[in-house]
Amino acid sequence: MNRESNRYTIIYAAVMVILVALGLSFTHQALLDKQIANENIDKMQQLLRSLNIEAEADEAEARYSELVTNAYLVSDEGNKIEGTEGTTPEDPAFSTELGDQSAQGLPVYEVSIEGKTVYILPMSGSGLWGAIWGYLAVEDDGSTIYGADFGHAGETPGLGAEIAERYFGLQFEGKELYKDGELRSIAVVKPGQTDTRRDYVDGISGGTITSQGVDKMLLSSVGEYENFLMKLNRN
């Protein structure tokens, strides 16, 4: 075949495209298990940070298994859904994300730490540029915050992205979700301001919209667990 012809060029280009596509597909499949494993470890690290524990990737799974004694889905009425218990990544609680329209219930992680039973509740919301999320660890009175951790998909570095820094999550420790017998969540306010109705933390300076997103996320996500928290609070 004449290598100077248009036909040769087109055939050569088509063959190269096919070979590259096959190579990328093979690489993706070969690395898929590793990618999923890394995502699971990252999620375990986030859950542990909501308990104020920093764990390296190589120790996260062991610490998670040590502290998380149970995990399950609860119904909108706050009742544990039978058959959903299990703490591994393949079990319903770990594999269910808050906000998933196909989810059968709301995920709850039950933790034994410092002689206490603590419940970790996932959160999801929207920031300035995309998704934000977090994990809220609540003591067994259904009101006292044990710890919190937050993440984001693409908030502005140095501004809204600061919600992922530990100093922001540490502000929530000891705050109360209930006031005067009513579930009110935790307010995120501009630094220097207050909220007379709710316990509050300082938002991010220069990250007003992201801070407002965290405030709304807390209110809506905690609200989904209202009946579950109310049962804890009554007990």
N, C-alpha and C positions, 0 to 999 in steps of 0.2 A: 504493500500500500504506500502511496506517495505521502511522505511525512509532511510535505509542504501544502497538502490539500486541506480544504475546509472540513471535509469528511473526517479525515484523520484527527484533526484538532477536536472536533465535537465528540468523537468516540473516546479519545484519550481523556478529555475532560469528564465525560460521563462515567468512565471506569474509575477515575480517581475519586470522584464524588461518592460513588458507591462504596469503594474501599474505605474511605475516611468515615463514612456513615456507619459501616459495619464495625470499624475499629472503635468508634465512640460508643456504639451500642454495647459492644462486648465489655469495654472498660467500665461503663455505667453498671452493668449487671454484676461484674466482678467485684465492684466496690460497694454495691448496694447494701449488703449486710453490714459492712463496716460503717457506712454512713448512718444506718438506722441505729446501730449500737452507740455511735457517738451522740446522736440526738437523744437517746434514752439517758445516757450518762449526763448530758447537759441538763436535762429535765430534773434528774435526781439532785444535781448540784443546786438548782434553783429551789427545789423543795427544801433542801438542807439549809440554804441561806435564809429561808423564811423562819427557820429555827435558830438563827444566828450562828450557824455553823458553816465555816468555810472548809470545803473538802476538795482536794486535788482530784483530777479525773481518775487516777488509779486507785483512789480510796473511796470514791463517792458511792459505788454500788454496795460496798461492805457497810458503810455508815448508814446508808438508806435502809438496808436489810435489818440492821441492828435496831434502828429507832422506829421505823414504820411497822407497827404490829398488825395493822389491818388496813384495807382500803376497799371501798364499795361505792355503789351508786345509791342515792336517795331520791325519793319521789318529790314532787312539788309540795306534797303534804308533810315532808320532812321525815318520812319513814324509810328505813333501809329496805332496798329491793333485794329479795331473796335470790340467791344464785349469782350475785354480782361480786362476791367477796374475793379478794386476792390482791397481792401486792406486786406481782411481776409485770413487766411491760406488756405481756400478752393479755393480762386481765382487764376487765371492763373499766375500772376506775382510771388506771394509768393510760389506757389507750383512748379515753374519752376527753375531749377538750370542751371547756365551757363555751357555749354558743353554737356547738355543733347541732344543727337542726335535726339530724338523724339519731341523736343520743337518746338512750332509754332512760336517763336520769342524770342527776348532778353528782360529780365525783367528790368523794371525801376521803382524806387520808388520816388515819388514826395513829397517833404517835405517843409513845411512852418516853418521857424525858424528865429528869430531875424530880422523879416521884410524882409527876403530873401526867394527866391525859390531855393531849392537845390535838386539835382537829385542824388540818390544813385544807383550806378552800381555794380553788383556782379562781382567777378573775380574768376577764377579757374586756377590752374596750378599744377606743380610737384616740390617737394623739393628733399632733399637727400634720404629720406626713404619712401616717399609716397605723398599723395595729400596735397596741400596747397590751401588756398582760402582767399578771403577778400572782403571787401566792400569799394568802393571809392565814397565819397560824393563830387560832383562837383557843383560849383555855376552856376547861369543861364547864364554866359558868355561862358559856355562850356569849360572853360580852368582852372580856379582857383580852386585848391583843398580846400574844406572846412574841410575835415577830412578823416581819413582812419582807417581801422581795419583789422587785419589779423589773420588767424587761420591755424592749421596744424593737420595732422592725427598722426604723429609719429616722428617729428624731434627731434634731440638730446637735452635733457635737458641741459640748461646752454649755449648751442651753437645755433643751428638753431631754437630751440624752442622759442628763444627770440623774434622772429617776432610777437608772440602773446602778448608781453608785450606792455603796452600803450606808453612807451617812443619811441618805434620804429614807431608806427603809427602816433604819434604827429609830427614827423619830416616832414610829408607831407603837413601839413597845410600851405596854402599860396603859394605852388608851382604851376607852370603853365604847363599845358599839351601842349599848343601851343607855338612855337617859330618861329618868322619870318613868321607867317601865316601858319605854317605847324604843324600838330599834331605829336608830338615826344615822348609823354609819360614822365615818370619820371625815371631817372636812379638810380640804387642802386649800389653804388661804395664801394670799400674797404675804411675803415676809413683813412682819410688823402689824398685820391685821389680826383680828380674832373672830371667833364665832361663838355667840352666847348660847346657841342651842345644842351644839355638838362639841365633843372633843375635836381638836384640830392639830394639824402639823403645818409647817411652813412649806409652801410650794417652791419651785425653782425660780430664782431671779432671772428674768429675761426669757423664761419658758412658760409664759402665762397660759397659752393654749394647751400645752402638754399637761400642765398642772391641773387645769380645768378638766382635761380628759381623764386624769387619774381620779379626781373627785367624783366625776360621773360614773367611772368604772366601779369605784368602791360602792357607791350608792346602788347601782343597778345589780352588780354581782352579788353583793351581800344581801340585797333584797330578794334574789332568787333563793337564797338559803334561809329566808326569814323563819319559816316553819320549823326547820331543823334547829336553828339557833334558839328559837322560842322554847322548844322541848328541852334543850340543854339548860336554858335559863331557868325554867320552872323546876327542874330537878336539882 
